[in-house]
Structures are given as C-alpha cells and as structure tokens.
Amino acid sequence: MTTEKPKRRSRAWFEKQDRDGFVHRSWTQKAGHPPDEFDGRPIIGICNTWSELTPCNSHFRELAEFVKRGVLEAGGFPLEFPVMSLGETQLRPTAMLFRNLASMDVEESIRGNPIDGVVLLMGCDKTTPALMMGAASCGLPTIGVSGGPMLNGKFRGKDIGSGTGVWMMSEMVRGGQMTQEEFTEAEGCMNRSSGTCMTMGTASTMASMVEALGMSLPGNAAIPAPDTRRNRLAQLSGRRIVKMVEEDMTMDKIMTREAFENAIRVNAAIGGSTNAVIHLLAIARRIGIELTLEDWDRIGSEMPCLVNLQPSGHYLMEDFYYAGGVPAVMREIQHALHRDALTVNGRTIGENIADAPCYNRDVIKPLDNPLMNHAGIAVLKGNLAPNGAVIKPSAASANLLKHRGRAVVFESIEDLRDRLDDPALDIDETCVMVLKNCGPRGYPGMAEVGNMPLPSKVLQKGISDMVRISDARMSGTAYGTVVLHTSPEAAVGGPLALVRNGDMIQLDVHERSLHLEVSDEELARRKAEWVPPAMPTRGYAKLYVEHVEQAHLGADLDFLAGSSGAGVPRESH
C-alpha cells in the first residue's frame, strides 16, 4: 500500500524529473543540501527584515537561525529570504510610505518561490503590518515571530522610555527645564540593546496585535530582544510552522472577524498606538474581512486601559513581560473576548489564557481597578472630518477632551518648523494647532508628525499640552491631545485644506465630534479657490499617490485589497 504525498506547492518545483526539476534541485543543492532533502518535506520560507539600516531588527540574523533549528527538528526544509526592511528611525520621508511596497515584496516573494509555509520575522513599526499584509494576500500557513523590545532605558538613576522620553526631553530643552548637555547624554542611555521601542509604541502594539489575532505563539509580543527566551520562542515557532503546513492551518482560519475584534479590545486594554487602527484596517482588507473605522469605536472605545506603560502610564515593556505580558491582559478581559478564536498553536484563545498568571498588579491592573476607564481609540466625525479622525484619550489631557479654540494653521511640516518659535506667532495655549498636507498623499506617506511640538512661548509658561489636529499620524510612543488621520486629507481637498487662521474649531471627544465653525457656503467658496499641491512625478512615490486610499480605509493601495492566494505560477524557462 502506498501513501499519497500531500499536495504541497513546493512539489511543483522539486518533484518533477524533467529539465525544470533538474534546475530547481541542482541550483538549490549549491548551498550544500543533499538530494534526500527534496523528498516532499515542507519547504518553510523565513521572511527576514534584518538590516543594518533598521537598528530595531539588528539581531534577526541570529533569530532566524533559531527558527531554522526548529524547522529542521520538525522535519521541514527552511529557506531564508530577505524583503525590504523599514526602519522607522532612519528611513525618509517616512517608513509608512513604503509599508505597501514592502508588503508587495513579501507577497510576490512568497508566491513566486517554492514555499509551503512562512515564518515572518517582524520588528520595527512598519515591518509587522507590511509582512502581515503581504502574507495575508497569499494565505499560506503562517506564523509571526517578533523581534521583541529592547531593555529599559536608564538615565541618571531613572527609567526612560524610547520615543516617549525623546518627545518629553526635547520639549524640556526648548522650555528651559533641561540643558542641551543633559539631552545629549541621554542619547547613549536610552537605547541599550537590540530590539524595538520598549514603550507601548507602534512596534510593541503591533507585536501585541499579532499575538491577540492568534498569529503568534503566546508570549511573543513582550519577551525582550536580548532575553534567551526570545530565541527559544523562535525555535518553537519553527517547529510549529511545519505542523501547521501538515494541518493545512492557513491564515484565513485564524484571522477571522472574531480575531480582529479581539485585537481591537486588546489594543484598548494595553493602551496601544493609534497606528494599530490604520494597520489592522489594511490587514483585514487584504484577507477579505470587513472592518471599518467605526468598528474601532464601537468595539473598543469603552474598554478600560489596564497596562501601566508609557506613554499612557509609567512602566516599560521589560516590566510588562515580567508581569505576564499579553496573555495576562487577555485573561483579565476574557469576558469581552471571543475565546473560541483559533490560534497558530492549534489551541483557542480561551485555552491559551486559561491559566495565564499576572505577577505585578501595578503594571497590569485588575479589571475592577483599571489605569483608565474607557480608554480605547475614539473616532471623531464632523464637517472637519466627514470620513473620520482618531484620538487616543488615554494619552490626552482630560481637560482638553472638550475644547473650543482659534485655529493656528500650518500649511506643511516645513511651515510649522519655520514659524513655531517665531516670537511674532499669534498663538497661546487656548488655540488649536492645525497641520495640513501630511496625509497619505500629502507628505507623501502620512508621516508621524501629528504630535506637533508646542511653541516655545507656550512651553515657557509651563504648559505641556494643546489641542492639535492633522491628517498625519503620530508615533505610538507619543502623547497629548492630538487628533490624527483626519479624512479626507488636505492634499485631496478635504475640509482640513480649507481651514484658515482664526477659524473656531470645536472638539468634543465624548460626543465624538470635530466641528469647524464655518458655514457650508463659505467652505464651498474656499474649495473653489483651493489649488491642489504638486505630487511626485516618477517612481514608486508616483504609483503610491495615484493609488493610495484614505486613512479611514487603511491607506493601502487600491489594487491590493483582497487576497490573490498562492497558486503556483507558470514555469520560468
């Protein structure tokens, strides 16, 4: 009796006994692989975003070796491949401009090669959504392995958080509360190891979203990058992906509507980044799940924030891991979760978190004594944001969540930087700062410039927050009463483009309202006079601005919505 071999994609490359099969096997053997490795065992692609230009992912070469070890132990055939790496700290004009390009790199690399299952090595902010989007467009068995956060920053006897500390200390220098020498000294004290930001910034948030979606092994999000337990998890993930291929556990069986609802609730409970909104919307659209901006408000806005981490709280990701990490948070809010949602380890969310311990109740608060009530993302609408805008109440000043003020308008990021500290700037703490042309098309790429620095004349009064509105994003490590993702953006003629100095703006987060006190007739007159800004004329940036969707749809390229699957392409010779 013969046992039929499973129908795996890689067999279309390596099983044939003709000229093409010769080419595929022979050239792969150049790396030292013996002939018996082409016996039909699962080919596991390890999608690696290592780059020296992406410091957060600098340890991925070593991490990949542990994944390979696990794949080999489970009887698989690991083959590592590189894709575009998106370093938030170095890449200009913004890593977000290239998220969709990197996702295309991932998608086509998976589809065009003899791969049966995929391990995604993800770290710095945009690498996680880019890899998830690209893999979702193929739909093969896939598991995520995050790089982990770096160790806590230490400066003069105190913990400092990456990103959050930068924004805070730079304002202190401008306000006269910190010297330039102290600020420079802190540079070498904040980033002490490999890994991503150790605040609950976008990288840690998206790692938590991957875990909440069920797309990684439990505990993946918070293990510090230098901790050997990160390597062990990578090895276990390598073992598990082989079994996932054998079980045909594809992404669509895990990333269901219920999984996305779980992720939205977890984002609120951890005090996660507003960037999770735009990334999860894009990931959901790639796999064919109907998810809207309104879902974020409906599902998550009433959830409490339990995690006492910067920028919403006090501690850092290293402390979060020692306290119990994402599993402990999910156990605390399990009443609100779809506990029967499947995860990559073959168990349900409910099974994974049933015994998840919490070791520090000051870091992970109990449900009956949260860090903040109703701390999820709030979605605002009104004549200034017909398609929506977002704000993170847990990072805002409570006294500014309802505010009426005079608009002080900056037409571009350069205009802001040129005039911000001009003594002649007519601004005080009651005003509303408005920044235009920083959205998906306008920057281009929707940069993290929404958390505008405050004018020196305001900082010198001891004021640390003002209402700020833009079509940009802000770093997940940032804080303040900042309205973001205003849609439609200014560069396409949205109402934000029509705001002028002196206009009165009303913000009411409780009522979910963002209103410009200008008549419809006046706005129509201004719109008729509006001149669109110049757009890029060549290369990827031209393709991007011609096809990028607005923020409320996830800012993906319009032709990438939906999954194309992983059918075997025609032969290359």
Solvent accessible surface area in square Angstrom, and as a share of the most:
residue,aa,sasa,rsa
1,M,241,1.08
2,T,129,0.75
3,T,125,0.73
4,E,136,0.61
5,K,97,0.41
6,P,67,0.42
7,K,180,0.76
8,R,41,0.15
9,R,27,0.10
10,S,3,0.02
11,R,50,0.18
12,A,40,0.31
13,W,29,0.10
14,F,13,0.06
15,E,70,0.31
16,K,66,0.28
17,Q,155,0.69
18,D,70,0.36
19,R,155,0.56
20,D,19,0.10
21,G,0,0.00
22,F,124,0.52
23,V,43,0.25
24,H,31,0.14
25,R,43,0.16
26,S,38,0.25
27,W,148,0.52
28,T,31,0.18
29,Q,63,0.28
30,K,156,0.66
31,A,81,0.63
32,G,61,0.59
33,H,40,0.18
34,P,64,0.40
35,P,96,0.61
36,D,92,0.48
37,E,26,0.12
38,F,24,0.10
39,D,73,0.38
40,G,20,0.19
41,R,69,0.25
42,P,6,0.04
43,I,4,0.02
44,I,0,0.00
45,G,0,0.00
46,I,0,0.00
47,C,0,0.00
48,N,6,0.03
49,T,0,0.00
50,W,70,0.25
51,S,22,0.14
52,E,143,0.64
53,L,137,0.68
54,T,1,0.01
55,P,61,0.39
56,C,12,0.07
57,N,0,0.00
58,S,54,0.35
59,H,27,0.12
60,F,0,0.00
61,R,149,0.54
62,E,94,0.42
63,L,1,0.01
64,A,0,0.00
65,E,95,0.42
66,F,40,0.17
67,V,0,0.00
68,K,46,0.20
69,R,121,0.44
70,G,0,0.00
71,V,0,0.00
72,L,99,0.49
73,E,93,0.42
74,A,23,0.18
75,G,37,0.35
76,G,1,0.01
77,F,0,0.00
78,P,13,0.08
79,L,51,0.25
80,E,70,0.31
81,F,27,0.11
82,P,112,0.70
83,V,12,0.07
84,M,63,0.28
85,S,23,0.15
86,L,0,0.00
87,G,3,0.03
88,E,44,0.20
89,T,91,0.53
90,Q,105,0.47
91,L,55,0.27
92,R,209,0.76
93,P,62,0.39
94,T,7,0.04
95,A,0,0.00
96,M,2,0.01
97,L,6,0.03
98,F,34,0.14
99,R,0,0.00
100,N,1,0.00
101,L,54,0.27
102,A,0,0.00
103,S,0,0.00
104,M,48,0.21
105,D,49,0.25
106,V,0,0.00
107,E,10,0.04
108,E,100,0.45
109,S,22,0.14
110,I,1,0.00
111,R,36,0.13
112,G,41,0.39
113,N,64,0.33
114,P,19,0.12
115,I,8,0.04
116,D,6,0.03
117,G,0,0.00
118,V,1,0.01
119,V,0,0.00
120,L,0,0.00
121,L,0,0.00
122,M,0,0.00
123,G,4,0.04
124,C,4,0.02
125,D,12,0.06
126,K,0,0.00
127,T,1,0.00
128,T,2,0.01
129,P,0,0.00
130,A,0,0.00
131,L,0,0.00
132,M,0,0.00
133,M,0,0.00
134,G,0,0.00
135,A,1,0.01
136,A,0,0.00
137,S,2,0.01
138,C,6,0.03
139,G,19,0.18
140,L,19,0.09
141,P,6,0.04
142,T,1,0.01
143,I,0,0.00
144,G,0,0.00
145,V,0,0.00
146,S,3,0.02
147,G,0,0.00
148,G,4,0.04
149,P,1,0.01
150,M,10,0.04
151,L,46,0.23
152,N,6,0.03
153,G,0,0.00
154,K,100,0.42
155,F,20,0.09
156,R,149,0.54
157,G,84,0.81
158,K,149,0.63
159,D,61,0.32
160,I,21,0.11
161,G,0,0.00
162,S,4,0.03
163,G,13,0.12
164,T,5,0.03
165,G,7,0.06
166,V,55,0.32
167,W,84,0.30
168,M,94,0.42
169,M,15,0.06
170,S,32,0.21
171,E,34,0.15
172,M,67,0.30
173,V,37,0.21
174,R,64,0.23
175,G,9,0.09
176,G,67,0.64
177,Q,113,0.50
178,M,21,0.09
179,T,71,0.41
180,Q,101,0.45
181,E,129,0.58
182,E,48,0.22
183,F,48,0.20
184,T,70,0.41
185,E,79,0.35
186,A,2,0.02
187,E,121,0.54
188,G,66,0.64
189,C,31,0.19
190,M,9,0.04
191,N,86,0.44
192,R,109,0.40
193,S,35,0.23
194,S,32,0.21
195,G,4,0.04
196,T,6,0.03
197,C,31,0.18
198,M,0,0.00
199,T,0,0.00
200,M,1,0.00
201,G,0,0.00
202,T,2,0.01
203,A,5,0.04
204,S,2,0.01
205,T,0,0.00
206,M,1,0.00
207,A,8,0.06
208,S,0,0.00
209,M,0,0.00
210,V,1,0.00
211,E,9,0.04
212,A,0,0.00
213,L,2,0.01
214,G,1,0.01
215,M,0,0.00
216,S,3,0.02
217,L,20,0.10
218,P,55,0.34
219,G,17,0.16
220,N,0,0.00
221,A,1,0.01
222,A,1,0.01
223,I,9,0.05
224,P,2,0.01
225,A,8,0.07
226,P,63,0.39
227,D,27,0.14
228,T,79,0.46
229,R,99,0.36
230,R,0,0.00
231,N,25,0.13
232,R,141,0.51
233,L,13,0.06
234,A,0,0.00
235,Q,25,0.11
236,L,86,0.43
237,S,0,0.00
238,G,0,0.00
239,R,102,0.37
240,R,37,0.13
241,I,0,0.00
242,V,0,0.00
243,K,91,0.38
244,M,1,0.00
245,V,16,0.09
246,E,91,0.41
247,E,92,0.41
248,D,82,0.42
249,M,17,0.07
250,T,24,0.14
251,M,0,0.00
252,D,84,0.44
253,K,93,0.39
254,I,2,0.01
255,M,1,0.00
256,T,42,0.25
257,R,64,0.23
258,E,71,0.32
259,A,1,0.01
260,F,0,0.00
261,E,23,0.10
262,N,0,0.00
263,A,0,0.00
264,I,2,0.01
265,R,45,0.17
266,V,0,0.00
267,N,2,0.01
268,A,3,0.02
269,A,0,0.00
270,I,2,0.01
271,G,4,0.03
272,G,2,0.02
273,S,0,0.00
274,T,2,0.01
275,N,0,0.00
276,A,0,0.00
277,V,1,0.01
278,I,0,0.00
279,H,0,0.00
280,L,0,0.00
281,L,1,0.01
282,A,0,0.00
283,I,1,0.00
284,A,0,0.00
285,R,66,0.24
286,R,0,0.00
287,I,24,0.12
288,G,61,0.58
289,I,36,0.18
290,E,134,0.60
291,L,10,0.05
292,T,48,0.28
293,L,9,0.05
294,E,80,0.36
295,D,12,0.06
296,W,2,0.01
297,D,24,0.12
298,R,158,0.58
299,I,10,0.05
300,G,1,0.01
301,S,6,0.04
302,E,110,0.49
303,M,17,0.07
304,P,18,0.12
305,C,0,0.00
306,L,0,0.00
307,V,0,0.00
308,N,15,0.08
309,L,2,0.01
310,Q,29,0.13
311,P,19,0.12
312,S,16,0.11
313,G,25,0.24
314,H,122,0.55
315,Y,52,0.20
316,L,1,0.00
317,M,0,0.00
318,E,26,0.12
319,D,32,0.16
320,F,0,0.00
321,Y,41,0.16
322,Y,109,0.41
323,A,1,0.01
324,G,17,0.17
325,G,2,0.02
326,V,1,0.01
327,P,20,0.12
328,A,4,0.03
329,V,0,0.00
330,M,3,0.01
331,R,95,0.35
332,E,38,0.17
333,I,0,0.00
334,Q,56,0.25
335,H,116,0.52
336,A,23,0.17
337,L,13,0.07
338,H,58,0.26
339,R,117,0.43
340,D,114,0.59
341,A,10,0.08
342,L,55,0.27
343,T,3,0.02
344,V,0,0.00
345,N,36,0.18
346,G,38,0.36
347,R,120,0.44
348,T,35,0.20
349,I,6,0.03
350,G,16,0.15
351,E,89,0.40
352,N,27,0.14
353,I,4,0.02
354,A,52,0.40
355,D,123,0.64
356,A,9,0.07
357,P,62,0.39
358,C,38,0.23
359,Y,159,0.61
360,N,61,0.31
361,R,110,0.40
362,D,64,0.33
363,V,1,0.00
364,I,0,0.00
365,K,33,0.14
366,P,32,0.20
367,L,59,0.30
368,D,131,0.68
369,N,91,0.47
370,P,30,0.19
371,L,50,0.25
372,M,60,0.27
373,N,104,0.53
374,H,111,0.50
375,A,5,0.04
376,G,2,0.02
377,I,5,0.03
378,A,0,0.00
379,V,8,0.04
380,L,0,0.00
381,K,78,0.33
382,G,28,0.27
383,N,38,0.19
384,L,0,0.00
385,A,0,0.00
386,P,65,0.41
387,N,52,0.27
388,G,0,0.00
389,A,0,0.00
390,V,0,0.00
391,I,1,0.00
392,K,6,0.03
393,P,24,0.15
394,S,6,0.04
395,A,10,0.08
396,A,21,0.17
397,S,31,0.20
398,A,88,0.68
399,N,120,0.62
400,L,17,0.09
401,L,42,0.21
402,K,151,0.64
403,H,32,0.14
404,R,135,0.49
405,G,3,0.02
406,R,72,0.26
407,A,0,0.00
408,V,5,0.03
409,V,6,0.04
410,F,0,0.00
411,E,88,0.39
412,S,33,0.21
413,I,11,0.05
414,E,105,0.47
415,D,32,0.17
416,L,2,0.01
417,R,157,0.57
418,D,116,0.60
419,R,74,0.27
420,L,11,0.06
421,D,76,0.39
422,D,60,0.31
423,P,120,0.75
424,A,86,0.67
425,L,15,0.08
426,D,102,0.53
427,I,11,0.06
428,D,47,0.24
429,E,53,0.24
430,T,77,0.45
431,C,1,0.00
432,V,2,0.01
433,M,0,0.00
434,V,0,0.00
435,L,0,0.00
436,K,7,0.03
437,N,35,0.18
438,C,1,0.00
439,G,0,0.00
440,P,1,0.01
441,R,68,0.25
442,G,19,0.19
443,Y,50,0.19
444,P,22,0.14
445,G,0,0.00
446,M,0,0.00
447,A,4,0.03
448,E,34,0.15
449,V,22,0.12
450,G,0,0.00
451,N,24,0.12
452,M,1,0.00
453,P,50,0.32
454,L,1,0.01
455,P,1,0.00
456,S,21,0.13
457,K,68,0.29
458,V,0,0.00
459,L,14,0.07
460,Q,122,0.54
461,K,122,0.52
462,G,63,0.60
463,I,53,0.27
464,S,89,0.57
465,D,20,0.10
466,M,0,0.00
467,V,1,0.01
468,R,13,0.05
469,I,0,0.00
470,S,0,0.00
471,D,1,0.00
472,A,0,0.00
473,R,0,0.00
474,M,4,0.02
475,S,11,0.07
476,G,3,0.03
477,T,4,0.03
478,A,1,0.01
479,Y,61,0.23
480,G,4,0.04
481,T,0,0.00
482,V,1,0.00
483,V,0,0.00
484,L,0,0.00
485,H,7,0.03
486,T,2,0.01
487,S,1,0.01
488,P,29,0.18
489,E,1,0.01
490,A,0,0.00
491,A,4,0.03
492,V,53,0.30
493,G,6,0.06
494,G,3,0.03
495,P,22,0.14
496,L,0,0.00
497,A,13,0.10
498,L,13,0.07
499,V,1,0.00
500,R,104,0.38
501,N,99,0.51
502,G,38,0.37
503,D,16,0.08
504,M,52,0.23
505,I,0,0.00
506,Q,74,0.33
507,L,3,0.01
508,D,23,0.12
509,V,7,0.04
510,H,155,0.69
511,E,114,0.51
512,R,68,0.25
513,S,35,0.23
514,L,0,0.00
515,H,71,0.32
516,L,0,0.00
517,E,60,0.27
518,V,21,0.12
519,S,61,0.39
520,D,104,0.54
521,E,131,0.59
522,E,45,0.20
523,L,20,0.10
524,A,63,0.48
525,R,113,0.41
526,R,22,0.08
527,K,91,0.38
528,A,91,0.70
529,E,96,0.43
530,W,64,0.22
531,V,120,0.69
532,P,84,0.53
533,P,48,0.30
534,A,104,0.81
535,M,46,0.20
536,P,42,0.26
537,T,115,0.67
538,R,194,0.71
539,G,46,0.44
540,Y,40,0.15
541,A,26,0.20
542,K,78,0.33
543,L,63,0.32
544,Y,1,0.00
545,V,4,0.02
546,E,98,0.44
547,H,60,0.27
548,V,15,0.08
549,E,30,0.13
550,Q,27,0.12
551,A,5,0.04
552,H,43,0.19
553,L,61,0.31
554,G,0,0.00
555,A,0,0.00
556,D,2,0.01
557,L,0,0.00
558,D,68,0.35
559,F,97,0.40
560,L,22,0.11
561,A,51,0.39
562,G,30,0.29
563,S,61,0.39
564,S,80,0.52
565,G,25,0.24
566,A,18,0.14
567,G,53,0.51
568,V,71,0.41
569,P,60,0.38
570,R,228,0.83
571,E,66,0.30
572,S,89,0.58
573,H,151,0.67
